[in-house]
C-alpha cells in the first residue's frame, strides 16, 4: 500500500456501498489497488475503501493510465476490441478483471442503421448484494462507448446462472493464487 495525500477535492465511490462522496483535499489515503485505470483507496478518516476514476489520478499524484487503450493486435477487429476493453474493468475489491473473474456471460454486437454498432453485454457479480454492481457496469459501459464505431452500449446485470469460483479463468485463478 502506498500512502498518498489527496491533492484536491475528488469524487469517489464508497466500496462496497456504491455511494458517491467527495474526498477532501489534504486527507491521507493508501492506494490498495491500481488496475484498469481506476484506483482503490483505503481512507482511514472516512472509515473505509473508496474508488476514484483514472481521470482523477492527479488528485493522488498519479498520471491517468492508458487502460482504455486497445491492444495493437485488436485494432480493426471490434469484437476483439470489446473483449480487451472489458478486461480493463475491475471489481475494486478483487485484483482480477471482470472477464477473467467469469463475470461476463455474453457479448453481442448489433448493427445500427447508421453503420455503427451497439454492444450488448450480460454480466453478473460475485454476490447479488454487491453494492458496486452499478459502478462496475457503468465503468464497462463508459469504456465500451470509447471504442471507435460503437454508438451504444448496454451492460445488463443478470443473476442466472449464479456465479461461482469455478467460472474464474486459469489466468484469474493464477492471479488469485488459487492454482
MDTraj code that builds the backbone (N, CA, C; nanometers):
import mdtraj as md
import numpy as np

residues = "UNK UNK UNK UNK UNK UNK UNK UNK UNK UNK UNK UNK UNK UNK UNK UNK UNK UNK UNK UNK UNK UNK UNK UNK UNK UNK UNK UNK UNK UNK UNK UNK UNK UNK UNK UNK UNK UNK UNK UNK UNK UNK UNK UNK UNK UNK UNK UNK UNK UNK UNK UNK UNK UNK UNK UNK UNK UNK UNK UNK UNK UNK UNK UNK UNK UNK UNK UNK UNK UNK UNK UNK UNK UNK UNK UNK UNK UNK UNK UNK UNK UNK UNK UNK UNK UNK UNK UNK UNK UNK UNK UNK UNK UNK UNK UNK UNK UNK UNK UNK UNK UNK UNK UNK UNK UNK UNK UNK UNK UNK UNK UNK UNK UNK UNK UNK UNK UNK UNK UNK UNK UNK UNK UNK UNK UNK UNK UNK UNK UNK UNK UNK UNK UNK UNK UNK UNK UNK UNK UNK UNK UNK UNK UNK UNK UNK UNK UNK UNK UNK UNK UNK UNK UNK UNK UNK UNK UNK UNK UNK UNK UNK UNK UNK UNK UNK UNK UNK UNK UNK UNK UNK UNK UNK UNK UNK UNK UNK UNK".split()
xyz = np.array([
    [0.0843, -0.1180, 0.0000],
    [0.0000, 0.0000, 0.0000],
    [0.0886, 0.1241, 0.0000],
    [0.0540, 0.2167, -0.0848],
    [0.1285, 0.3414, -0.0961],
    [0.0484, 0.4546, -0.0324],
    [0.1114, 0.5264, 0.0604],
    [0.0458, 0.6396, 0.1247],
    [0.0448, 0.7588, 0.0300],
    [-0.0681, 0.8287, 0.0233],
    [-0.0811, 0.9497, -0.0577],
    [-0.1637, 1.0507, 0.0205],
    [-0.1499, 1.1749, -0.0187],
    [-0.2342, 1.2799, 0.0369],
    [-0.3200, 1.3331, -0.0776],
    [-0.4498, 1.3473, -0.0523],
    [-0.5412, 1.3958, -0.1543],
    [-0.5040, 1.5406, -0.1863],
    [-0.4697, 1.5669, -0.3131],
    [-0.4196, 1.6987, -0.3545],
    [-0.5312, 1.7987, -0.3849],
    [-0.6509, 1.7503, -0.4082],
    [-0.7664, 1.8369, -0.4350],
    [-0.8916, 1.7577, -0.4015],
    [-1.0021, 1.8263, -0.3796],
    [-1.1275, 1.7550, -0.3588],
    [-1.1524, 1.6651, -0.4794],
    [-1.1952, 1.5418, -0.4534],
    [-1.2146, 1.4464, -0.5624],
    [-1.3364, 1.3587, -0.5334],
    [-1.4174, 1.3371, -0.6377],
    [-1.5323, 1.2481, -0.6237],
    [-1.4835, 1.1044, -0.6162],
    [-1.5445, 1.0288, -0.5247],
    [-1.5091, 0.8890, -0.5059],
    [-1.6369, 0.8092, -0.4823],
    [-1.6258, 0.6781, -0.4995],
    [-1.7371, 0.5881, -0.4742],
    [-1.6967, 0.4973, -0.3592],
    [-1.7806, 0.4943, -0.2555],
    [-1.7533, 0.4101, -0.1395],
    [-1.7711, 0.2635, -0.1768],
    [-1.6805, 0.1791, -0.1285],
    [-1.6836, 0.0356, -0.1558],
    [-1.7235, -0.0360, -0.0272],
    [-1.8160, -0.1270, -0.0313],
    [-1.8913, -0.1767, -0.1457],
    [-2.0262, -0.1079, -0.1640],
    [-2.0585, -0.0095, -0.0805],
    [-2.1925, 0.0503, -0.0824],
    [-2.2278, 0.1169, -0.2153],
    [-2.1262, 0.1683, -0.2870],
    [-2.1523, 0.2338, -0.4143],
    [-2.1995, 0.3772, -0.4009],
    [-2.1904, 0.4336, -0.2809],
    [-2.2355, 0.5702, -0.2550],
    [-2.1260, 0.6686, -0.2963],
    [-2.1666, 0.7722, -0.3736],
    [-2.0708, 0.8743, -0.4150],
    [-2.0469, 0.9715, -0.3002],
    [-1.9215, 1.0127, -0.2874],
    [-1.8827, 1.1091, -0.1858],
    [-1.7675, 1.1920, -0.2397],
    [-1.7293, 1.2935, -0.1686],
    [-1.6136, 1.3740, -0.2059],
    [-1.5072, 1.3572, -0.0992],
    [-1.3888, 1.3133, -0.1413],
    [-1.2744, 1.3073, -0.0515],
    [-1.2097, 1.4457, -0.0550],
    [-1.1890, 1.5036, 0.0604],
    [-1.1414, 1.6411, 0.0675],
    [-0.9894, 1.6519, 0.0575],
    [-0.9468, 1.7621, 0.0019],
    [-0.8052, 1.7945, -0.0099],
    [-0.7382, 1.7832, 0.1264],
    [-0.6196, 1.7209, 0.1271],
    [-0.5412, 1.7088, 0.2490],
    [-0.5594, 1.5791, 0.3247],
    [-0.6608, 1.5009, 0.2892],
    [-0.6877, 1.3754, 0.3585],
    [-0.5810, 1.2729, 0.3216],
    [-0.5365, 1.1946, 0.4205],
    [-0.4390, 1.0885, 0.3950],
    [-0.5122, 0.9624, 0.3507],
    [-0.4574, 0.8956, 0.2503],
    [-0.5161, 0.7728, 0.1973],
    [-0.4038, 0.6771, 0.1605],
    [-0.4423, 0.5529, 0.1347],
    [-0.3475, 0.4497, 0.0939],
    [-0.4018, 0.3823, -0.0317],
    [-0.3209, 0.3783, -0.1365],
    [-0.3615, 0.3106, -0.2597],
    [-0.3495, 0.1607, -0.2360],
    [-0.4622, 0.0908, -0.2454],
    [-0.4612, -0.0540, -0.2256],
    [-0.4670, -0.1291, -0.3576],
    [-0.5150, -0.0618, -0.4630],
    [-0.5244, -0.1257, -0.5940],
    [-0.5262, -0.0188, -0.7013],
    [-0.4530, -0.0452, -0.8081],
    [-0.4490, 0.0453, -0.9229],
    [-0.4557, -0.0400, -1.0487],
    [-0.5778, -0.0696, -1.0905],
    [-0.5975, -0.1575, -1.2050],
    [-0.7069, -0.1029, -1.2948],
    [-0.6907, -0.1228, -1.4242],
    [-0.7956, -0.0858, -1.5186],
    [-0.8225, 0.0624, -1.5276],
    [-0.7268, 0.1430, -1.4845],
    [-0.7430, 0.2867, -1.4943],
    [-0.8148, 0.3496, -1.3765],
    [-0.8480, 0.2715, -1.2740],
    [-0.9092, 0.3263, -1.1542],
    [-0.8201, 0.2962, -1.0340],
    [-0.8483, 0.3648, -0.9240],
    [-0.7681, 0.3476, -0.8033],
    [-0.8603, 0.3174, -0.6860],
    [-0.8229, 0.2156, -0.6074],
    [-0.8935, 0.1862, -0.4838],
    [-0.8089, 0.2401, -0.3701],
    [-0.8734, 0.3196, -0.2845],
    [-0.8033, 0.3844, -0.1744],
    [-0.8626, 0.3407, -0.0415],
    [-0.7753, 0.3159, 0.0546],
    [-0.8198, 0.2999, 0.1926],
    [-0.8053, 0.4375, 0.2556],
    [-0.9140, 0.4886, 0.3105],
    [-0.9134, 0.6236, 0.3673],
    [-0.9585, 0.6128, 0.5131],
    [-0.8624, 0.5984, 0.6061],
    [-0.8983, 0.5764, 0.7463],
    [-0.9914, 0.6828, 0.8048],
    [-0.9693, 0.8082, 0.7731],
    [-1.0532, 0.9129, 0.8323],
    [-1.1967, 0.9116, 0.7796],
    [-1.2197, 0.8426, 0.6674],
    [-1.3545, 0.8286, 0.6126],
    [-1.4121, 0.6900, 0.6429],
    [-1.3302, 0.6064, 0.7067],
    [-1.3791, 0.4776, 0.7531],
    [-1.3947, 0.3688, 0.6498],
    [-1.3102, 0.3633, 0.5493],
    [-1.3226, 0.2516, 0.4568],
    [-1.2509, 0.2679, 0.3247],
    [-1.3001, 0.1912, 0.2271],
    [-1.2421, 0.1882, 0.0933],
    [-1.3231, 0.2740, -0.0023],
    [-1.2520, 0.3375, -0.0977],
    [-1.3151, 0.4229, -0.1972],
    [-1.2453, 0.4020, -0.3302],
    [-1.3209, 0.4206, -0.4383],
    [-1.2627, 0.4093, -0.5725],
    [-1.2734, 0.5443, -0.6406],
    [-1.1614, 0.5845, -0.7045],
    [-1.1646, 0.7063, -0.7846],
    [-1.1314, 0.6701, -0.9287],
    [-1.1871, 0.7481, -1.0191],
    [-1.1678, 0.7248, -1.1623],
    [-1.0257, 0.7627, -1.2032],
    [-0.9786, 0.6986, -1.3070],
    [-0.8461, 0.7291, -1.3604],
    [-0.8320, 0.8730, -1.4042],
    [-0.9413, 0.9339, -1.4490],
    [-0.9372, 1.0744, -1.4908],
    [-0.9024, 1.1667, -1.3742],
    [-0.9212, 1.1177, -1.2512],
    [-0.8894, 1.1967, -1.1321],
    [-0.7572, 1.1553, -1.0682],
    [-0.6737, 1.0853, -1.1422],
    [-0.5467, 1.0363, -1.0888],
    [-0.4599, 1.1478, -1.0319],
    [-0.4689, 1.2673, -1.0909],
    [-0.3875, 1.3788, -1.0417],
    [-0.4184, 1.4130, -0.8965],
    [-0.5379, 1.3810, -0.8485],
    [-0.5758, 1.4106, -0.7108],
    [-0.4957, 1.3290, -0.6101],
    [-0.4328, 1.2211, -0.6573],
    [-0.3478, 1.1404, -0.5699],
    [-0.2040, 1.1355, -0.6214],
    [-0.1702, 1.2323, -0.7064],
    [-0.0324, 1.2430, -0.7548],
    [0.0067, 1.1418, -0.8602],
    [-0.0908, 1.0883, -0.9296],
    [-0.0637, 0.9883, -1.0341],
    [-0.1036, 1.0435, -1.1697],
    [-0.0557, 0.9772, -1.2736],
    [-0.0933, 1.0099, -1.4108],
    [-0.2046, 0.9157, -1.4536],
    [-0.3015, 0.9662, -1.5307],
    [-0.4032, 0.8750, -1.5835],
    [-0.3361, 0.7653, -1.6658],
    [-0.3860, 0.6424, -1.6500],
    [-0.3262, 0.5318, -1.7250],
    [-0.3884, 0.5243, -1.8630],
    [-0.3317, 0.4410, -1.9469],
    [-0.3881, 0.4180, -2.0796],
    [-0.4671, 0.2873, -2.0790],
    [-0.5336, 0.2588, -1.9668],
    [-0.6082, 0.1337, -1.9535],
    [-0.7157, 0.1205, -2.0593],
    [-0.7621, 0.2313, -2.1132],
    [-0.8629, 0.2246, -2.2172],
    [-0.8053, 0.2009, -2.3551],
    [-0.6725, 0.1995, -2.3655],
    [-0.6090, 0.1792, -2.4955],
    [-0.6278, 0.0346, -2.5399],
    [-0.6421, 0.0176, -2.6671],
    [-0.6653, -0.1141, -2.7239],
    [-0.5324, -0.1762, -2.7666],
    [-0.5197, -0.3046, -2.7415],
    [-0.4003, -0.3759, -2.7851],
    [-0.3872, -0.3652, -2.9362],
    [-0.2664, -0.3455, -2.9818],
    [-0.2423, -0.3252, -3.1243],
    [-0.2992, -0.4399, -3.2082],
    [-0.2922, -0.5622, -3.1584],
    [-0.3427, -0.6770, -3.2325],
    [-0.4933, -0.6768, -3.2484],
    [-0.5624, -0.6011, -3.1618],
    [-0.7084, -0.5985, -3.1681],
    [-0.7599, -0.4893, -3.2607],
    [-0.6733, -0.3958, -3.2978],
    [-0.7173, -0.2828, -3.3803],
    [-0.7860, -0.3331, -3.5062],
    [-0.9030, -0.2792, -3.5352],
    [-0.9766, -0.3173, -3.6547],
    [-1.0755, -0.4304, -3.6326],
    [-1.0573, -0.5121, -3.5313],
    [-1.1475, -0.6220, -3.5004],
    [-1.2309, -0.5796, -3.3800],
    [-1.3522, -0.5282, -3.4058],
    [-1.4332, -0.4702, -3.2990],
    [-1.4630, -0.5708, -3.1882],
    [-1.4925, -0.6936, -3.2237],
    [-1.5211, -0.7925, -3.1189],
    [-1.4008, -0.8086, -3.0258],
    [-1.2819, -0.8199, -3.0825],
    [-1.1608, -0.8319, -3.0001],
    [-1.1390, -0.7058, -2.9163],
    [-1.1676, -0.5879, -2.9749],
    [-1.1516, -0.4625, -2.9001],
    [-1.2483, -0.4573, -2.7818],
    [-1.3717, -0.5053, -2.8015],
    [-1.4691, -0.5069, -2.6924],
    [-1.4172, -0.5930, -2.5774],
    [-1.3694, -0.7129, -2.6109],
    [-1.3191, -0.8014, -2.5047],
    [-1.1975, -0.7408, -2.4350],
    [-1.1101, -0.6750, -2.5105],
    [-0.9935, -0.6089, -2.4487],
    [-1.0390, -0.4984, -2.3546],
    [-1.1399, -0.4208, -2.3940],
    [-1.1917, -0.3145, -2.3069],
    [-1.2506, -0.3740, -2.1799],
    [-1.3280, -0.4796, -2.1936],
    [-1.3877, -0.5413, -2.0759],
    [-1.2811, -0.5920, -1.9786],
    [-1.1662, -0.6299, -2.0326],
    [-1.0567, -0.6763, -1.9458],
    [-0.9887, -0.5615, -1.8702],
    [-1.0305, -0.4369, -1.8978],
    [-0.9770, -0.3240, -1.8211],
    [-1.0717, -0.2845, -1.7081],
    [-1.1798, -0.3609, -1.6895],
    [-1.2778, -0.3325, -1.5837],
    [-1.2540, -0.4279, -1.4669],
    [-1.2488, -0.3709, -1.3467],
    [-1.2178, -0.4493, -1.2279],
    [-1.3185, -0.4228, -1.1172],
    [-1.3493, -0.5272, -1.0427],
    [-1.4179, -0.5107, -0.9153],
    [-1.3126, -0.4447, -0.8255],
    [-1.3454, -0.3344, -0.7586],
    [-1.2435, -0.2646, -0.6802],
    [-1.1892, -0.3436, -0.5618],
    [-1.2535, -0.4546, -0.5267],
    [-1.2062, -0.5351, -0.4144],
    [-1.1264, -0.6575, -0.4584],
    [-1.1240, -0.6851, -0.5887],
    [-1.0601, -0.8071, -0.6386],
    [-0.9642, -0.7704, -0.7513],
    [-0.8385, -0.8108, -0.7438],
    [-0.7404, -0.7709, -0.8454],
    [-0.7420, -0.8544, -0.9737],
    [-0.8622, -0.8899, -1.0209],
    [-0.8768, -0.9660, -1.1448],
    [-0.9878, -0.8987, -1.2246],
    [-0.9664, -0.8856, -1.3563],
    [-1.0672, -0.8181, -1.4392],
    [-1.1960, -0.9002, -1.4476],
    [-1.3043, -0.8321, -1.4885],
    [-1.4356, -0.8967, -1.4880],
    [-1.4467, -1.0132, -1.5864],
    [-1.3677, -1.0116, -1.6922],
    [-1.3700, -1.1231, -1.7882],
    [-1.3050, -1.2454, -1.7249],
    [-1.1847, -1.2286, -1.6693],
    [-1.1148, -1.3421, -1.6089],
    [-1.1804, -1.3901, -1.4798],
    [-1.2592, -1.3034, -1.4152],
    [-1.3363, -1.3486, -1.2982],
    [-1.4550, -1.4351, -1.3395],
    [-1.4864, -1.4346, -1.4684],
    [-1.6007, -1.5122, -1.5168],
    [-1.7327, -1.4399, -1.4962],
    [-1.7272, -1.3080, -1.4812],
    [-1.8489, -1.2306, -1.4581],
    [-1.9227, -1.1954, -1.5865],
    [-1.8528, -1.1980, -1.7001],
    [-1.9167, -1.1638, -1.8276],
    [-1.9713, -1.2924, -1.8888],
    [-2.1040, -1.2983, -1.8994],
    [-2.1704, -1.4175, -1.9514],
    [-2.1897, -1.4133, -2.1020],
    [-2.1874, -1.2951, -2.1596],
    [-2.2056, -1.2880, -2.3033],
    [-2.1900, -1.1478, -2.3561],
    [-2.1575, -1.1390, -2.4847],
    [-2.1411, -1.0111, -2.5525],
    [-2.1895, -1.0282, -2.6954],
    [-2.2691, -0.9316, -2.7423],
    [-2.3160, -0.9324, -2.8809],
    [-2.2978, -0.7944, -2.9410],
    [-2.2664, -0.7939, -3.0701],
    [-2.2590, -0.6699, -3.1469],
    [-2.3815, -0.6648, -3.2367],
    [-2.4491, -0.5523, -3.2363],
    [-2.5684, -0.5356, -3.3200],
    [-2.5469, -0.4183, -3.4146],
    [-2.5810, -0.4392, -3.5424],
    [-2.5706, -0.3328, -3.6419],
    [-2.6723, -0.2239, -3.6127],
    [-2.6309, -0.0996, -3.6259],
    [-2.7183, 0.0155, -3.6120],
    [-2.7464, 0.0716, -3.7523],
    [-2.8581, 0.1405, -3.7714],
    [-2.8924, 0.1937, -3.9041],
    [-2.7857, 0.2872, -3.9620],
    [-2.7103, 0.3541, -3.8760],
    [-2.6090, 0.4490, -3.9249],
    [-2.4736, 0.3826, -3.9537],
    [-2.4674, 0.2497, -3.9470],
    [-2.3431, 0.1784, -3.9765],
    [-2.2561, 0.1534, -3.8542],
    [-2.2937, 0.2086, -3.7406],
    [-2.2182, 0.1839, -3.6174],
    [-2.2693, 0.0562, -3.5515],
    [-2.2177, 0.0264, -3.4358],
    [-2.2566, -0.0948, -3.3639],
    [-2.3078, -0.0611, -3.2245],
    [-2.3989, -0.1449, -3.1784],
    [-2.4437, -0.1433, -3.0400],
    [-2.3817, -0.2660, -2.9742],
    [-2.3222, -0.2467, -2.8564],
    [-2.2635, -0.3572, -2.7810],
    [-2.3585, -0.3925, -2.6681],
    [-2.3943, -0.5196, -2.6595],
    [-2.4797, -0.5680, -2.5520],
    [-2.4018, -0.6701, -2.4708],
    [-2.3878, -0.6414, -2.3417],
    [-2.3120, -0.7276, -2.2518],
    [-2.4040, -0.7758, -2.1403],
    [-2.3954, -0.9033, -2.1111],
    [-2.4641, -0.9610, -1.9954],
    [-2.3549, -1.0028, -1.8980],
    [-2.3678, -0.9520, -1.7760],
    [-2.2679, -0.9860, -1.6750],
    [-2.3349, -1.0047, -1.5401],
    [-2.2606, -1.0615, -1.4484],
    [-2.3089, -1.0829, -1.3134],
    [-2.2063, -1.0288, -1.2156],
    [-2.2276, -1.0545, -1.0897],
    [-2.1349, -1.0152, -0.9840],
    [-2.1041, -1.1381, -0.9004],
    [-2.0011, -1.1280, -0.8181],
    [-1.9660, -1.2424, -0.7340],
    [-2.0709, -1.2668, -0.6262],
    [-2.1498, -1.1620, -0.5937],
    [-2.2574, -1.1760, -0.4958],
    [-2.3688, -1.0780, -0.5306],
    [-2.4938, -1.1213, -0.5170],
    [-2.6064, -1.0346, -0.5508],
    [-2.6102, -0.9079, -0.4665],
    [-2.5614, -0.9137, -0.3458],
    [-2.5644, -0.7978, -0.2576],
    [-2.4525, -0.6982, -0.2804],
    [-2.3677, -0.7210, -0.3787],
    [-2.2550, -0.6315, -0.4041],
    [-2.3052, -0.4929, -0.4439],
    [-2.2727, -0.3941, -0.3628],
    [-2.3148, -0.2579, -0.3900],
    [-2.2409, -0.1915, -0.5041],
    [-2.1359, -0.2535, -0.5529],
    [-2.0563, -0.1945, -0.6603],
    [-2.1061, -0.2347, -0.7978],
    [-2.2113, -0.3145, -0.8065],
    [-2.2600, -0.3631, -0.9351],
    [-2.2867, -0.2530, -1.0356],
    [-2.3603, -0.1518, -0.9945],
    [-2.3927, -0.0421, -1.0857],
    [-2.2669, 0.0320, -1.1288],
    [-2.1741, 0.0482, -1.0374],
    [-2.0495, 0.1185, -1.0693],
    [-1.9644, 0.0391, -1.1679],
    [-1.9554, -0.0912, -1.1480],
    [-1.8780, -0.1761, -1.2391],
    [-1.9435, -0.1762, -1.3775],
    [-2.0751, -0.1874, -1.3817],
    [-2.1466, -0.1847, -1.5097],
    [-2.1283, -0.0508, -1.5798],
    [-2.1336, 0.0587, -1.5051],
    [-2.1134, 0.1921, -1.5634],
    [-1.9717, 0.2056, -1.6193],
    [-1.8723, 0.1558, -1.5450],
    [-1.7331, 0.1599, -1.5909],
    [-1.7196, 0.0840, -1.7230],
    [-1.7796, -0.0349, -1.7300],
    [-1.7739, -0.1151, -1.8529],
    [-1.8405, -0.0411, -1.9680],
    [-1.9581, 0.0149, -1.9440],
    [-2.0307, 0.0859, -2.0492],
    [-1.9499, 0.2056, -2.0995],
    [-1.8945, 0.2842, -2.0095],
    [-1.8163, 0.4014, -2.0494],
    [-1.6951, 0.3611, -2.1332],
    [-1.6290, 0.2538, -2.0958],
    [-1.5123, 0.2086, -2.1718],
    [-1.5534, 0.1546, -2.3085],
    [-1.6671, 0.0867, -2.3168],
    [-1.7143, 0.0368, -2.4456],
    [-1.7540, 0.1512, -2.5375],
    [-1.8141, 0.2550, -2.4810],
    [-1.8560, 0.3706, -2.5615],
    [-1.7366, 0.4470, -2.6183],
    [-1.6178, 0.4260, -2.5622],
    [-1.4987, 0.4946, -2.6131],
    [-1.4409, 0.4270, -2.7369],
    [-1.4912, 0.3103, -2.7716],
    [-1.4393, 0.2371, -2.8875],
    [-1.4884, 0.2994, -3.0180],
    [-1.4001, 0.3048, -3.1182],
    [-1.4436, 0.3571, -3.2485],
    [-1.5494, 0.2661, -3.3100],
    [-1.6539, 0.3283, -3.3634],
    [-1.7593, 0.2523, -3.4286],
    [-1.8709, 0.2071, -3.3374],
    [-1.8578, 0.2334, -3.2065],
    [-1.9626, 0.1966, -3.1115],
    [-2.0455, 0.3208, -3.0808],
    [-2.1767, 0.3114, -3.1061],
    [-2.2653, 0.4250, -3.0801],
    [-2.3551, 0.4038, -2.9589],
    [-2.3625, 0.2796, -2.9125],
    [-2.4477, 0.2486, -2.7980],
    [-2.3920, 0.1257, -2.7277],
    [-2.4069, 0.1228, -2.5955],
    [-2.3629, 0.0067, -2.5184],
    [-2.4603, -0.0160, -2.4036],
    [-2.5006, -0.1391, -2.3859],
    [-2.5848, -0.1784, -2.2731],
    [-2.5107, -0.2859, -2.1957],
    [-2.5018, -0.2665, -2.0653],
    [-2.4411, -0.3663, -1.9772],
    [-2.5485, -0.4042, -1.8762],
    [-2.6018, -0.5233, -1.8919],
    [-2.7098, -0.5711, -1.8057],
    [-2.6563, -0.6671, -1.7008],
    [-2.6963, -0.6433, -1.5749],
    [-2.6615, -0.7353, -1.4668],
    [-2.7669, -0.8451, -1.4612],
    [-2.7212, -0.9698, -1.4637],
    [-2.8092, -1.0858, -1.4569],
    [-2.7620, -1.1767, -1.3439],
    [-2.8499, -1.2633, -1.2980],
    [-2.8168, -1.3492, -1.1832],
    [-2.8288, -1.4973, -1.2152],
    [-2.8573, -1.5297, -1.3406],
    [-2.8729, -1.6687, -1.3779],
    [-2.7834, -1.6989, -1.4962],
    [-2.6915, -1.7917, -1.4844],
    [-2.6696, -1.8759, -1.3677],
    [-2.5931, -1.8001, -1.2584],
    [-2.6102, -1.8427, -1.1346],
    [-2.5345, -1.7790, -1.0269],
    [-2.3848, -1.7985, -1.0479],
    [-2.3078, -1.6943, -1.0184],
    [-2.1625, -1.7027, -1.0313],
    [-2.1075, -1.7958, -0.9239],
    [-1.9989, -1.8652, -0.9592],
    [-1.9257, -1.9444, -0.8601],
    [-1.7783, -1.9406, -0.8969],
    [-1.6888, -1.9700, -0.8049],
    [-1.5443, -1.9591, -0.8302],
    [-1.4930, -2.0461, -0.9447],
    [-1.5690, -2.1488, -0.9843],
    [-1.5239, -2.2341, -1.0951],
    [-1.5263, -2.1578, -1.2280],
    [-1.5941, -2.0425, -1.2317],
    [-1.6041, -1.9622, -1.3535],
    [-1.4804, -1.8763, -1.3780],
    [-1.3922, -1.8700, -1.2812],
    [-1.2697, -1.7900, -1.2960],
    [-1.1780, -1.8566, -1.3976],
    [-1.1232, -1.7771, -1.4890],
    [-1.0336, -1.8299, -1.5922],
    [-0.9030, -1.8787, -1.5288],
    [-0.8258, -1.9603, -1.6021],
    [-0.6959, -2.0023, -1.5497],
    [-0.6054, -1.8826, -1.5149],
    [-0.6109, -1.7761, -1.5972],
    [-0.5297, -1.6567, -1.5683],
    [-0.5751, -1.5915, -1.4383],
    [-0.7068, -1.5822, -1.4187],
    [-0.7600, -1.5249, -1.2954],
    [-0.7276, -1.6090, -1.1740],
    [-0.7354, -1.7402, -1.1887],
    [-0.7039, -1.8307, -1.0773],
    [-0.5576, -1.8154, -1.0377],
    [-0.4715, -1.8013, -1.1370],
    [-0.3292, -1.7835, -1.1084],
    [-0.3065, -1.6519, -1.0332],
    [-0.3701, -1.5452, -1.0815],
    [-0.3546, -1.4132, -1.0185],
    [-0.4014, -1.4148, -0.8726],
    [-0.5076, -1.4906, -0.8462],
    [-0.5615, -1.5007, -0.7100],
    [-0.4902, -1.6053, -0.6244],
    [-0.3960, -1.6790, -0.6851],
    [-0.3237, -1.7811, -0.6112],
    [-0.4071, -1.9046, -0.5808],
    [-0.5068, -1.9334, -0.6656],
    [-0.5945, -2.0476, -0.6433],
    [-0.5403, -2.1766, -0.7025],
    [-0.4443, -2.1673, -0.7906],
    [-0.3855, -2.2895, -0.8507],
    [-0.2413, -2.3052, -0.8114],
])
top = md.Topology()
chain = top.add_chain()
for i, resn in enumerate(residues, 1):
    res = top.add_residue(resn, chain, resSeq=i)
    for name in ("N", "CA", "C"):
        top.add_atom(name, md.element.get_by_symbol(name[0]), res)
traj = md.Trajectory(xyz[None], top)
